[in-house]
Amino acid sequence: MIKPISPLLPISYSKEVAAAKLRGAPLVALESTIITHGMPYPGNIEMARSVEAIIRQEGAVPATIAVIHGVLHIGLEPAELEALAKTTGAMKVSRADLAFAIAERRTGATTVAATMIAAARAGIKVFATGGIGGVHRGAEESFDISADLEELARTDVIVVCAGAKAILDIPKTLEVLETRGVPVVTYDSAEFPAFWSRSSGLASPLTLNSPAAIANFQTTREQLGIDGGMLIANPVPEADEIPREEMEIYIERAIDSAERDEIAGKAVTPYLLSTIFDITDGRSLKTNISLVENNARLAAEIAVALAE
């Protein structure tokens, strides 16, 4: 369970988020690595503003989370969001180094795991992202498994995504989530999505067809005293998807390139995404933006349903 915030923890709420908390308005957390590591300026700031606007349009309040000079920010003012989008060299912080970034007064963008931790401490129940991390291909040799999976098992936040990133080993990722007791629900589809593609070729463990049903499922879990997060997989809009068979060709080429360049650790995912962007002549980025916006919309609808 997440413990109460220490009065000594350097934490800052944006004016909009602080006002929303006072009136009990629904909130949606947003990560910041997609801004600092996901795409270049000015595309990143345009995407961030668009996602925040969509959440507001659906009746919720966005809370973009980041560490800035050692202060944990829950929600960013417009100038802070702009500055973060232009930042170079920001840490990519997860559970292992979130506290390090704060203690050392560093600037860091939050991954899925770190965003979940911060959201839970701020009392935010819903988080929208692009795709979660998971079990990397070849993990039986590299042991490369994202901290996102462990965080989903322990932290009480609903995470809305477009499935696990397709560069991962999706069957093994689903196996780990099942072992850790994380509910995996695909929204309005019987097939689990694969980030850029609407289907991974795998059946979804669970399916629900409305934000209200998702909210009711989470409320029932809380009544049973079941801890941990819930994963909501929201397929990318059909008009913007890249079919799985086509995408797999691009992914294999990117993985081969990463192996030749000896890329490892946290650098793997940004490298692969960048390489796939080049291979697809930017098409993958268009799909990425579409799915993030789609996830923000659903997350806001779930947050509103939870508040009713």
C-alpha positions in Angstrom: 0.0 0.0 0.0 1.1 3.6 -0.7 1.9 5.5 2.5 0.8 9.1 3.2 3.0 11.8 1.7 5.8 13.0 4.0 5.5 16.7 4.9 9.2 16.9 3.9 8.7 15.6 0.4 9.2 18.4 -2.1 6.0 18.2 -4.0 4.2 20.9 -6.1 0.7 20.9 -7.4 -0.2 23.0 -10.4 -3.0 25.6 -9.8 -5.4 23.6 -11.9 -4.7 20.3 -10.1 -4.8 21.9 -6.7 -8.2 23.4 -7.4 -9.5 20.1 -8.8 -8.4 18.3 -5.6 -10.2 20.9 -3.4 -13.5 20.4 -5.2 -13.1 16.7 -5.7 -13.0 16.8 -9.5 -11.8 13.7 -11.5 -8.1 13.7 -12.3 -6.1 11.9 -14.9 -2.3 11.5 -14.5 0.0 11.7 -17.5 3.6 10.6 -17.8 6.4 12.8 -19.0 8.9 10.5 -20.7 6.8 10.7 -23.8 7.6 14.4 -23.8 11.3 14.2 -23.1 12.2 10.9 -24.7 9.3 10.1 -27.1 9.4 12.7 -29.7 11.4 15.9 -30.6 10.3 19.5 -30.0 7.9 21.1 -31.1 6.0 17.9 -31.8 6.2 16.8 -28.2 4.7 20.0 -26.8 1.9 20.0 -29.3 1.1 16.4 -28.4 1.2 17.2 -24.6 -1.1 20.2 -25.0 -3.5 18.2 -27.2 -3.7 15.3 -24.7 -4.4 17.7 -21.8 -7.1 19.5 -23.8 -8.8 16.2 -24.6 -9.0 15.3 -20.9 -10.5 18.7 -20.1 -13.1 18.3 -22.9 -14.2 15.0 -21.3 -14.8 16.7 -17.9 -11.6 15.7 -16.1 -8.4 17.5 -15.1 -5.0 16.5 -16.5 -2.0 16.1 -14.2 1.2 15.8 -16.1 3.9 14.4 -13.7 7.6 15.1 -13.7 10.5 15.9 -11.4 11.9 19.4 -12.0 15.1 20.4 -10.1 14.3 17.9 -7.3 10.6 18.8 -6.9 7.9 16.3 -7.7 5.3 18.1 -9.9 1.8 16.9 -10.0 0.5 18.9 -12.9 2.6 21.4 -14.8 1.9 25.1 -15.5 2.0 26.0 -19.2 5.5 27.5 -19.0 6.8 24.5 -17.1 5.3 22.1 -19.7 7.0 24.2 -22.5 10.3 24.2 -20.6 10.2 20.4 -20.1 9.5 19.9 -23.8 12.7 21.7 -24.6 14.8 20.0 -21.9 17.7 17.9 -22.9 19.4 15.3 -20.7 16.5 14.7 -18.4 16.7 11.5 -16.4 14.2 8.7 -17.3 13.0 7.8 -13.8 11.3 4.7 -12.6 10.8 3.2 -9.2 14.5 2.6 -8.7 15.6 6.2 -9.2 12.6 8.4 -8.6 13.7 9.2 -5.1 17.3 9.6 -6.3 16.2 12.3 -8.8 14.3 14.1 -6.0 17.1 13.8 -3.4 19.8 14.9 -5.9 17.6 17.8 -7.2 17.7 16.5 -10.7 15.2 16.9 -13.5 13.6 13.6 -14.5 10.7 12.5 -16.7 8.5 9.8 -15.2 8.0 6.4 -16.7 4.8 4.4 -16.2 6.1 3.0 -12.9 7.2 6.4 -11.5 4.0 8.1 -12.7 1.9 5.4 -11.0 3.8 6.0 -7.7 3.3 9.7 -7.9 -0.3 9.5 -8.9 -1.2 7.1 -6.1 0.5 9.4 -3.5 -1.5 12.4 -4.9 -4.7 10.4 -4.8 -5.2 10.2 -8.5 -6.9 6.9 -9.5 -6.5 6.9 -13.3 -3.4 7.3 -15.6 -3.3 7.6 -19.4 -0.2 6.5 -21.3 0.8 5.2 -24.7 2.0 1.7 -24.0 3.4 -0.1 -21.0 6.8 -1.7 -20.7 7.0 -5.4 -20.2 9.1 -8.5 -20.9 11.6 -7.7 -23.6 12.3 -10.2 -26.4 15.2 -12.4 -25.4 14.5 -11.7 -21.7 15.3 -15.4 -21.0 18.9 -14.4 -21.6 19.0 -10.6 -20.8 16.5 -10.7 -17.8 15.2 -7.4 -19.2 11.8 -6.9 -17.7 10.2 -3.5 -17.2 9.5 -2.3 -13.7 6.0 -1.3 -15.0 4.8 -4.8 -14.4 5.8 -4.9 -10.8 4.3 -1.5 -10.3 1.0 -2.6 -11.8 0.9 -5.5 -9.2 1.4 -3.2 -6.2 0.1 0.3 -6.9 -3.6 1.1 -6.9 -3.9 3.0 -10.2 -5.9 2.2 -13.3 -3.5 2.4 -16.3 -5.1 3.1 -19.7 -2.8 2.2 -22.6 -2.8 0.8 -26.2 -1.4 -2.5 -24.9 2.2 -3.4 -24.3 4.6 -1.8 -26.7 4.8 -4.1 -29.7 8.7 -4.2 -29.5 8.2 -6.5 -26.4 7.4 -10.1 -26.0 3.7 -9.7 -25.5 2.8 -13.3 -24.6 5.4 -13.3 -21.8 4.2 -9.9 -20.7 0.7 -11.1 -20.3 1.9 -14.2 -18.4 3.8 -12.1 -15.9 0.7 -9.8 -15.4 -1.4 -12.9 -14.8 1.1 -14.3 -12.3 1.1 -11.0 -10.4 -2.7 -10.9 -10.3 -3.1 -7.8 -12.5 -6.5 -7.6 -14.2 -6.0 -7.0 -18.0 -9.1 -5.6 -19.6 -9.4 -4.7 -23.3 -11.8 -2.0 -24.0 -14.6 -3.0 -26.5 -12.6 -5.8 -28.1 -11.9 -9.5 -27.4 -8.3 -9.2 -28.7 -5.4 -7.7 -26.8 -3.9 -4.8 -28.8 -0.3 -4.3 -29.7 0.3 -0.6 -29.5 0.6 0.5 -33.2 -1.8 -2.4 -34.1 -5.3 -3.1 -33.0 -4.5 -6.8 -32.4 -1.6 -8.7 -31.1 -3.0 -12.0 -32.2 -3.8 -12.9 -28.6 -7.1 -13.1 -26.9 -7.7 -10.5 -24.2 -8.0 -12.0 -20.6 -11.0 -9.7 -19.9 -13.3 -7.4 -22.0 -15.5 -4.5 -20.9 -17.4 -2.2 -23.2 -18.0 1.0 -21.2 -16.2 3.4 -18.9 -18.9 2.8 -16.3 -18.3 -0.9 -16.4 -14.6 -0.4 -15.8 -15.3 2.0 -12.9 -17.7 -0.6 -11.4 -15.1 -3.3 -11.7 -12.5 -1.2 -9.9 -15.0 -0.2 -7.2 -15.8 -3.9 -6.6 -12.0 -4.7 -6.3 -11.7 -2.0 -3.7 -14.7 -3.4 -1.8 -13.0 -6.8 -1.7 -9.8 -5.2 -0.5 -7.8 -6.2 -3.6 -4.7 -4.1 -3.9 -2.8 -3.3 -7.1 -3.5 -1.7 -10.4 -5.6 -2.5 -13.3 -4.5 -2.5 -17.0 -7.0 -1.2 -19.5 -5.9 -1.9 -23.1 -7.5 0.5 -25.6 -7.0 -0.4 -29.3 -5.6 2.4 -31.5 -8.3 3.9 -33.8 -8.6 1.7 -36.9 -7.9 4.6 -39.3 -4.5 5.2 -37.7 -3.3 1.7 -37.0 -0.4 -0.1 -38.7 -1.3 -3.7 -39.2 0.5 -6.3 -37.0 2.0 -8.3 -39.9 3.5 -5.1 -41.4 4.7 -3.7 -38.1 6.5 -6.9 -37.2 8.8 -6.5 -40.2 9.8 -3.0 -39.0 10.3 -4.2 -35.4 12.6 -7.0 -36.4 14.7 -4.6 -38.5 14.9 -2.2 -35.5 15.9 -5.0 -33.1 18.6 -6.1 -35.5 20.0 -2.6 -35.6 19.9 -2.3 -31.8 21.9 -5.5 -31.4 24.5 -4.3 -34.0 24.9 -1.0 -32.1 25.0 -2.9 -28.7 22.1 -0.9 -27.2 21.1 -2.0 -23.7 19.1 -1.1 -20.6 16.9 2.0 -20.5 18.3 3.1 -23.9 16.7 0.1 -25.7 13.1 1.4 -26.0 13.9 5.0 -27.1 16.4 3.6 -29.6 13.8 1.1 -31.1 11.1 3.7 -31.3 13.4 6.2 -33.0 14.6 3.6 -35.5 11.0 2.5 -36.3 10.1 6.2 -36.8 12.9 6.3 -39.4 11.9 3.1 -41.1 8.3 4.0 -41.4 9.0 7.6 -42.5 7.3 9.0 -39.5 4.1 6.9 -39.9 4.7 5.2 -36.5 4.7 8.6 -34.7 1.4 9.6 -36.2 -0.1 6.3 -34.9 1.6 6.9 -31.5 0.0 10.4 -31.2 -3.4 9.0 -32.2 -3.3 6.2 -29.6 -2.1 8.5 -26.8 -5.0 10.9 -27.5 -7.4 8.0 -27.7 -6.2 6.7 -24.3 -6.5 10.1 -22.7 -10.1 10.3 -23.8 -11.0 6.9 -22.3 -9.0 7.6 -19.1 -11.0 10.8 -18.6 -14.3 9.0 -19.2 -13.2 6.4 -16.6 -12.2 9.1 -14.1 -15.5 10.8 -14.5 -17.4 7.5 -14.0 -15.4 6.8 -10.8 -16.4 10.2 -9.5 -20.1 9.7 -10.0 
